[in-house]
Amino acid sequence: MSQAPASTATFRVGTRGSALAVTQTTTVAEALAAASGHPYELVRVKTEGDVTSGPLSQLGGTGVFAAALRLALLEGECDVAVHSLKDLPSAQPQGLVIAATPARVDVRDALCARDGLTLAALPPGAKVGTGSPRRGAQLLAARPDLQIVDIRGNVGTRLGRVAGKAPAADDGGVGRGVQGDLDAVVLAAAGLARLGFEEHITEYLDPAVMLPAPGQGALAVECRPETAADGVIAGALAALDDLPTRLAVTAERALLSRLEAGCAAPVGALASLQNGGLRLEAVVCSTDGTRLLRRSLAGEATAGAAAGLGVRLAEQLLADGAAELAALAGH
Ligand SMILES: NCc1[nH]cc(CCC(=O)O)c1CC(=O)O
């Protein structure tokens, strides 16, 4: 098996095959190539999350999107892999490191509704599609009359479920035949922007109403430790890393990890630099949206303190009854 050091050869960048994954991986690969002066090639890895069509929340816990990419790295089929950070389980596998977290883009969730409607303007009982218990619960907390419809598929497929939005199936047919049956869907603004679908957004949901998933809007560049230490690529990875993003996602993921929550759990978290410190806000919901535990905590904006902030806020939420409120394992 080829394990050529990235400094002497083309480096191979692993990606999922979806349009979103290829778009964001290409952006990262081009930045690494420009900074290192070495060419890259994309290695497409099919993941369980891409080929299974059951409800996402029942796929069996965390990491369905990331596991195959991680295996490809460990087996030396690629040198670096690019993940959506929010799809990455918070436990770091032995033999792999997150070598860079590029600057995060828009963290918010976005409503894509028919006829330009906002959340407040949707008619009573409107059907809103999401496969995420976190989004469903917060939608119901804001609008208890809504009908939440469990949907899956890639971004284009989900958009195509909204009446009047052009179907743009890019998932091999998972969502085919059910276009136009919903009043709205909720998707991450980051994914919509990366795919050039921003014109479908009818409202950017305020994090005060809809806290995003831990890591939303951020990417993780993962590799084996020897790749991270390799002279040429190490500099390129360091140049790509963004410290405010790393601090924020470290706090958010530490919270998720301390809650022992999976990526499908009804948990939202968002950290940001404020007044020279790091402020973390989190919510744990009952899936029907009738009960929300929401808390925030501020700490030092340092690499040493970020994880502790997440752990402390998680412990406060657990003391408030978070584990009784929500099925944290996410299935
Ligand atoms: N779970 C799917 C997923 N993983 C990453 C994104 C794009 C947004 C991001 O990078 O946070 C999406 C789509 C979505 O949630 O709408």
The ligand as a Gaussian input file, in Angstrom:
#p B3LYP/6-31G(d) Opt

LIG

0 1
 N      -25.676000      16.339000       8.860000
 C      -25.538000      16.713000       7.493000
 C      -24.655000      17.900000       7.314000
 N      -23.380000      17.906000       7.747000
 C      -22.826000      19.110000       7.454000
 C      -23.783000      19.878000       6.818000
 C      -23.536000      21.234000       6.308000
 C      -23.366000      22.291000       7.337000
 C      -22.133000      22.248000       8.184000
 O      -21.015000      22.079000       7.674000
 O      -22.280000      22.424000       9.387000
 C      -24.949000      19.112000       6.714000
 C      -26.222000      19.499000       6.101000
 C      -27.197000      20.176000       7.021000
 O      -27.180000      19.943000       8.240000
 O      -28.025000      20.950000       6.546000

